[in-house]
Amino acid sequence: MQEIIDFDCPTRVILHFKQDEEIAAKHGVRVVYYQAEIGGVDQPVSPCGEFIRFNFAAKNGEPVSEVNGWIRIDSIVIDSILEKRENEEWAKVSNG
């Protein structure tokens, strides 16, 4: 699992929320996974460092993440890194 604050360039990831794991285990439902863009200079983090904001800098009015608003950083689990944007190009990331 990657620490969310370590992303220094825009990165597309698959994530889920820790509380969803607890709900899934208790009620026998599946965990919901989301695609989100994390990192880079446009990613707001609260002054206290406890929250991160998603879809703050949506491109052309289109959301870049399936997650919206301020979220507690410690509630996010990064499951997979999909792509990183370097030099304005998206590049697939090898997970092996």
N, C-alpha and C positions, 0 to 999 in steps of 0.2 A: 504494500500500500504506500502511495506517495503522499507526502505532506503537501497540502493544498497551497501553502504559501511559497513553495519552492519554484513555482513556474515563473521563469523570467521572460518568456516569449509567449504569445498567444498559442494555446494548446487546446485541442478538442479532446475531451475525455468522456468516458462513461462513468457515472457516479450514482450513488444511492445515499439515502439518509439512514443514520444509525437507528433512529427511532422506528423506521420501517422494518428493520430486522426484528425488533422486539414485538411489534404488532404481528408480523408474519408468523413468528414462532408461537405466539399466544393463540392466534386465531386460525392458523393453518392456511393463510393466504400467501400469495407470492410477493416478493419484494419488487418494487417498481424501480427501474433503472432509467436514467435520463442522460441525454447527450448535452454537454455544456462546453462553453469556451471559457477557459481560465487563463489568467496571466497577461503580461504585457503592461504597458503604461496606462492603458485605459481601464484597468480593473480596479475599481475602488475598494479599499480596505478601510474599515473604521479606524479612527485615531487610537482606540484602545487595542486594536489588532484582533478583536474577537469576531468580527463580522466581515463578510465579503458580499459585494453586490453583483448580481448577474443581470445581463441585458441592459446595462447602463449606457453603453455606446452601441446600440443596435445599428446595423448597417442599412442605410436607405430605408429606415423605418421598420426593417424586418428584424425579428429577434435572432440572436446568434446562439441562444441556449434555450433548452426546454425548461429551465429553472429561471424564475424571476424574483427580483427584489433582494433585500438583505437577508442573509442566512448565516447562522452561527457556524464558524469554521470548524469547530470541534464536532459538529453534527454530520459532516460530509465525509463519505468514504469514496476514494477514487478507485474504481475497479479496473479500468483499462485506459491507456493513452492511445488515442487514435492517430492524431496528426499534430505536427507543429508547424507554425508559420514562421519562416525565416526568409528575409529579403522579399517580402510580399508574396511568397509562394507557399502553398501548403504541401508538406511532405509527409508521407505515411511513416509511421514509426514501427520498427520491428520489435515485437514483444517476445523475442526469443533470444 
